[in-house]
Amino acid sequence: MDFRFTPEEDKFRQEIRDWLKKNLPKSGSGDRFSRTSDDNDANPVIYLEFAKKLASKGWVAPHWPAEYGGLGLSVIQQLIFNEEMAYASAPIGYSMIGVGWAGPTIIVYGTDEQKKEHLSRITNAETMWCQGFSEPNAGSDLAALQTRAVRDGDDYVINGQKIWTSGAHFANWMILIARTDQDAPKHKGISYFLLDMKTPGITTSPLIDMMGNHAFNEVFFDNVRVPREALLGEENRGWYMATTTLDFERSSIGGAVGGQKLLEDLKTFVAETSFNGRPIKDAPGVMGRLADCAIDVELGRILSYRVATLQARGMVPNYESSIAKLFNTDMQFHLGEAGMEIMGLYGQLEADSKWVHLHGRFQRQWMWQTGLKVGGGTTEIQKNIIAQRGLGMPRG
Ligand SMILES: Cc1cc2nc3c(=O)[nH]c(=O)nc-3n(C[C@H](O)[C@H](O)[C@H](O)COP(=O)(O)OP(=O)(O)OC[C@H]3O[C@@H](n4cnc5c(N)ncnc54)[C@H](O)[C@@H]3O)c2cc1C
């Protein structure tokens, strides 16, 4: 296979690299690996400052159509953009829900008013979004959700609870799915709402993850009254819109290159470091471990390219996205594991320890990727999709 890019695409990549050299935040890269446990809450601030600079280039959502504030990038240009952002560990994680999932769903299903109200505010980095899908008893089986939205005159009144809601503590808006018909079959009684997080009756309660971060939350709805205009698309058709959002969520391309950067840092570390007077590279198994990681990083990239080239040909990736998601989270997890094991007990130290190597990024990578094996559809669910849609096996 020839994976060379066109001269124009190479030029675009260089433009992003040059821009990042000048504009990447200085105080750490702002990524989840470089921060210590004290500055987590400052991270959305780092994102917003960076996003304002991106906005001045039209780069908050460059793959969106120009009429909605994007640059209408091709899929391959988007891949290049994502790769460069991932390689640089640019702090764009906080934009993912608005730019990657909420905005594109609004573009497909929103009214003109909803598009006008929301899309330019996302591309100008004025609003951040969260996703209120999962509930305590509805995760993989999302259609089992119980949060209700009941019609009352021109309004809906929402009661219930969401969980694992990333960024709900600073988001301005939420994409929310709630049950609007109790009697319909479970996929057919769900509606999709665009919810202003300042609406009275919403309470957000932190969930601290195993990295010590406050990234996700429980969100409670107590008689939250929203106008009819908050409904996206038709009432009771929300499940189909939610699957569109999940397709956008799973088809994210280009992130595998973040693994490339970690591998390069690990290689340099191994080449330059000795423990107790003995070069690490001479320890049993270390070189083989690096070679395994290098093969996986390359495979991860090729699987992402497969998804991107399908999209570029106007096809909708299906089980191919699941293969890429499954392989890349495993690959990134194993990179974290390899770094920790190569560093021995040093590999477990926190970023602020004076003995830490490479800012503690490998143990944070290991913990974070443990979560990513669950978020966006668990490893087991991806395997079910690959078996059923890819191999044509019957449902279990
Ligand atoms: C880092 C992170 C961020 C997240 N952010 C958000 C967010 O912003 N908004 C949001 O709405 N949700 C979010 N989530 C929640 C996420 O979508 C759910 O955790 C996920 O869908 C799994 O649901 P669950 O936790 O209820 O686990 P369950 O669905 O209860 O699964 C438990 C276990 O059973 C397995 N299992 C379940 N069903 C099957 C099956 N049919 N076949 C085989 N095995 C099965 C699962 O693989 C898993 O191992 C986030 C999760 C994480 C980890």
The ligand as a Gaussian input file, in Angstrom:
#p B3LYP/6-31G(d) Opt

LIG

0 1
 C      -13.681000       7.935000      30.653000
 C      -15.171000       7.805000      30.439000
 C      -15.907000       8.906000      30.024000
 C      -17.276000       8.781000      29.834000
 N      -17.984000       9.902000      29.461000
 C      -19.322000       9.803000      29.269000
 C      -20.086000      10.971000      28.927000
 O      -19.548000      12.076000      28.791000
 N      -21.419000      10.834000      28.763000
 C      -22.059000       9.636000      28.891000
 O      -23.260000       9.588000      28.682000
 N      -21.375000       8.511000      29.261000
 C      -20.015000       8.581000      29.454000
 N      -19.309000       7.469000      29.840000
 C      -20.045000       6.237000      30.124000
 C      -19.826000       5.124000      29.090000
 O      -20.482000       5.418000      27.883000
 C      -20.337000       3.822000      29.733000
 O      -19.514000       3.562000      30.866000
 C      -20.264000       2.655000      28.785000
 O      -21.218000       2.790000      27.745000
 C      -20.505000       1.314000      29.513000
 O      -21.661000       1.353000      30.258000
 P      -21.678000       0.926000      31.802000
 O      -20.580000       1.684000      32.509000
 O      -23.065000       1.104000      32.304000
 O      -21.259000      -0.605000      31.831000
 P      -22.232000      -1.842000      31.500000
 O      -22.938000      -1.586000      30.224000
 O      -23.043000      -2.136000      32.711000
 O      -21.169000      -2.993000      31.265000
 C      -20.541000      -3.700000      32.349000
 C      -19.698000      -4.798000      31.742000
 O      -20.548000      -5.740000      31.037000
 C      -20.118000      -5.878000      29.671000
 N      -21.266000      -6.010000      28.792000
 C      -22.420000      -5.281000      28.815000
 N      -23.252000      -5.686000      27.835000
 C      -22.614000      -6.680000      27.158000
 C      -22.954000      -7.495000      26.042000
 N      -24.127000      -7.347000      25.390000
 N      -22.046000      -8.426000      25.616000
 C      -20.846000      -8.573000      26.250000
 N      -20.478000      -7.834000      27.333000
 C      -21.343000      -6.895000      27.784000
 C      -19.385000      -4.558000      29.382000
 O      -18.447000      -4.724000      28.311000
 C      -18.682000      -4.273000      30.711000
 O      -17.499000      -5.021000      30.822000
 C      -17.935000       7.560000      30.049000
 C      -17.188000       6.443000      30.481000
 C      -15.825000       6.569000      30.679000
 C      -15.055000       5.367000      31.151000

